[in-house]
Amino acid sequence: MELGKLTDQEAGNIFYFTVDETNPQSPRRERTKTFYVVSLSSSYIDSFYFLCHSLCSEKRLPQWHLMYERLFGEISYTVFRTNVQSAPRWNFASGSIESLPDCAHSICGLYRDETSARLGLQAIINYDTSIMQRQKKQLRERRQSSFTPPKASEESKLIHPVAMNRQLDYADSTTNSMRDSALVNLSSIKASSLPVASMEMNPGWKNLYDQTQANKENELEGVKQELRELRQKYDQERKVNRELTSRASDSPGTAEFNPLNNGMITSARYTSSNNSLPFAPKRNTVANGDQEADKANQLLTNSRQDVINTLTEQLRLKEALLSSLMLDRKNEVSQFQNKIKDLERKLVEERKGNGEKLCDLVMENKNTIAKLEENMERKEAELRKVYEVALQSSDVRLAQMTEKLSEAQRKKKELADSVVELEKIKEEVKEWEKCHEAARRKFDTVCESEKTLRAELDAANQLLSQQRTELQQASQLIEKLKAGLETVRYEIPNLWREVHQHNNGFPLQV
């Protein structure tokens, strides 16, 4: 069996397998075919599972299991069967687009020529891009604020502008500083939420990671929306305050702004619009007007202070939420770094195990060939001995028969005169001829056995040449695996360097 990769892309790959699907253990050239597997995964093992799932039946699965162990290492038959059954069932080459799943990583394609395989790879990449765009569009449509700020009551619009102007300015400056810090935290969280490195991942884990990232982005968008709404609310309050100030200064019949008169007007408006105050201003008495105006201003000041305290507490809660989200993202980054270290350790262990298995395989093949050669030589020596013994016995029997015939001829000449003796001699000659026929038959049997043994010797020679050919193929496969291991060994430092750069504050753009 011959396998390899035609492309080396991050988006997708094309693997080719040259195999005899009817009998992969003893392939024939006239039945050998080349199959192209198109997948978004970069794993040979996943492509081999999909090929087995597409071509192999339940009866021929043990033969494919032996081929898997010869290529990728030992594995139990139960695990191999489970992996084949759980391989991607969606063949992009035969299925319609309407019946395809929403995850492009669970789609593979099986083709017979390279051109169709490349077209299928481009189609899968386009389908994956369309899925991502559709999911992003749905995510944008689902994004909405999870917090609705309380509506400003009509009382807050009638607060005395001079009494609360400084408090509004202080709250406005506090909101600006908190909003800026929140935006900085959001930017840092967004930067830290980038993936650490592009590594091979199971499609199920990747879908879970994408879903988690979408939920985190929804939460961040909700927090930012809340901050915007709080900012808008502060702007509206400040605008209303300024409008009230301008109206009080430009009101008819007042040449200059008087806090006392303005407080009386404001308290009168508040009393007309809201009946919750237990008093009403008396315009005829100046002293009563001053006292009630002070009470109204104090009450409205307290209500406005409560609103500001509530909004400030909400901002503090949102800032705490942002800090917790940032801490969660940092924990996720540390978890991904630990996963990368585990993957590197597993890669080193698998490389060592594969090297040992390859060495054992080479030694076993060498020992097998030596044993076969010894067995062939031993069988050949035994056959030669058997042939020599058979030839010697046949020569001895022929010599004996010749002597008996000569004696019979002499007796025939000597007893020619006697008819009785002649009849006896004839009977003896007939008996000797029968023995001669039996000996000939035995000789023919020995010749046939010699032909059979020679045919077995030819078959053994053919088997020896076939095993030598398989040994050459195994050595070629070993060379390819060595080249692949060297490539992986050279790319691991680059991956580690990228992870180190990310830890120093330079995130990777994937």
Secondary structure as GFF3:
##gff-version 3
##sequence-region A 1 510
A	DSSP	beta_strand	2	5	.	.	.	ID=ss1
A	DSSP	beta_strand	13	19	.	.	.	ID=ss2
A	DSSP	three_ten_helix	29	31	.	.	.	ID=ss3
A	DSSP	beta_strand	33	39	.	.	.	ID=ss4
A	DSSP	alpha_helix	44	55	.	.	.	ID=ss5
A	DSSP	alpha_helix	61	72	.	.	.	ID=ss6
A	DSSP	alpha_helix	77	85	.	.	.	ID=ss7
A	DSSP	beta_strand	90	91	.	.	.	ID=ss8
A	DSSP	three_ten_helix	97	99	.	.	.	ID=ss9
A	DSSP	three_ten_helix	104	106	.	.	.	ID=ss10
A	DSSP	beta_strand	107	111	.	.	.	ID=ss11
A	DSSP	alpha_helix	114	142	.	.	.	ID=ss12
A	DSSP	three_ten_helix	156	158	.	.	.	ID=ss13
A	DSSP	alpha_helix	161	192	.	.	.	ID=ss14
A	DSSP	alpha_helix	203	249	.	.	.	ID=ss15
A	DSSP	alpha_helix	259	273	.	.	.	ID=ss16
A	DSSP	alpha_helix	286	414	.	.	.	ID=ss17
A	DSSP	alpha_helix	419	503	.	.	.	ID=ss18
###
